[in-house]
Amino acid sequence: MSDLLASAYPWIKSLHIMAVISWMAGLFYFPRLLVNHVERADPTGLLHETYQDMEMKLFKVIMQPAMIATWIFGLCLVVTPGIVDWSSWWPWVKGASVIAMTVFHEWLGKRRKDFINGSNTLSGRQYRLMNEVPTLLMVLIVVSVVVKF
């Protein structure tokens, strides 16, 4: 199995990077949709339904599959012999950051359901602040992988 992973490494890494880009695009855009949804849509109007449709498609059609693919290809990279030096800090920082990114992803999914149930309590400002979370986590992930501290 390790020979297969080693020979497929460039392909797995390529697929991982593409999945990460797709997931991050969604994580950057989704909170902005929620900002606009809370600030511009009447909870009973057509715009409200339009935002719900956009949020559902982004979350379920793009973000969810991209997150799953990121995890699958990332775990394949982790178990490829010689790729990760577990005595360094970087894989632990990256791993914790990816778990935090996944928790944030699930938090966004819960906020989407709040809009569906009519129970959203967060403001546009709060969603704007939460929009910074994936950026901070991305910085940690990229620096840890590239610098390998």
N, C-alpha and C positions, 0 to 999 in steps of 0.2 A: 504493500500500500504506500509506503514512504517513497518508493521509486516512482510510482505513478504521480504522487503529489509533487515531487521534485521536478519531474519532466513537464508537468502541467503548470508549474509555478507562474510563468509569464502570463498564461491565459487566465489563471485564477486571479492573479493580481490585477489584470486589466478589467475583468468582470467586477472585481471588488471596487475598484476606483470608479467605474461607471455607476455602480449601484450607490456608492456614497454620494456622488455628484447629484444623482436623482433625489436621494433622500434629503440631502442638505437643501436643495432647491425648494422642496416642499416645506421643510422646517423653517426656512427663511420667509416663505410666502404665506403660509397658513396663519400665523398670528396677525399679519397685515389684513388678511381677509376678515378675521375676527374683529379687528379694530373698525374696519369699514362697516361690518355687519352691525355692531353695537351702536355706532355713531350715526348711521344713515338709514337703517331699515326700521320701518314700523313693524312691530312683532306680528301683525296680522296681514301685512301687505304683500304684494307680488315681489317686491325687492327682497323681503325676508325669505321667501321661498327660493328666489334666485340664488341668494347667498348660501342657503342650506344645500342646494343642489351643487354649487361650486365646491363647497367645503367637503361634501360627501365624496365627490369625484376625485378631488385632490387627495383626500385622506385614504380612501379605499382603493383607488385605481393606480395612484402613483406612489404615495408615501409608504403605505403598508407593504406592498410588494418590494419596494426599494429597500426598506428596513430589513425585511426578511432575507433578501439577497445579500445585503451588506453583511449580516450576521453569518450566513452560510459560507460565503466566500472568505470572510475574515477568519472564521474558525478553521477553514481549510488551510489558510496561510499560517495560522498559529501552530497547527500540528505538523506543518512541513518541517522536516529536520533541518537544523542549521539556520533557521530564519530568526528565531527569537532567542535572545540571551536573557533568560529569566533571572539572572543575578543582577541585572541592571534595573533602574527605576522606570525607564520609559514604558515597558510593556504593561506595568501595573497602573501607571498614570493613564495610558491610553485605554486600557480595559475599564478602569473606573469611569473615565470620561464617556466611553461608549455606552456603558450602563446608564449613566446619568442622561445621556442623549435619548436613550430608549425610554426612560422614565418620563422625560419631557414630552416625547412623542405620544405616550399614553395619556399624559395630562392633557395634551391638545385634543386627543380623541374624546376625553371626558367633557371638555369645554364645548366641543361640537354637539355632544348629546344634551348639554345644558340648553343650548339654543333650540334644539328640537323639542325639549320638554318645556320650554318657556321659563327655565329657572336660572338663566345667566345672571350673575350678580356682579361680574367684573366690568370695569369701565374701559373705554378706549385707551386711557393712559396706562392702566394696569397691563393691558395686552401689549402696548408699545414697550413697556419695561421687560415683559417676558420675551419679547422678540429678540432681546440681546443674549438670552441664554444659549441658543445654538452657536452664536458667534464666539462666545467665550469658550465653550466646549470645543469648537472647531480649532481654535488657536492652541489649546492644550494638546489636542490629538495630533495636529500637524507638527507642532514643535517637538513633541515627544518622539514621533516616528522619524522625523528628519534629523534632529540633533542627537537622538539616542543617548540621553543623559543617564 
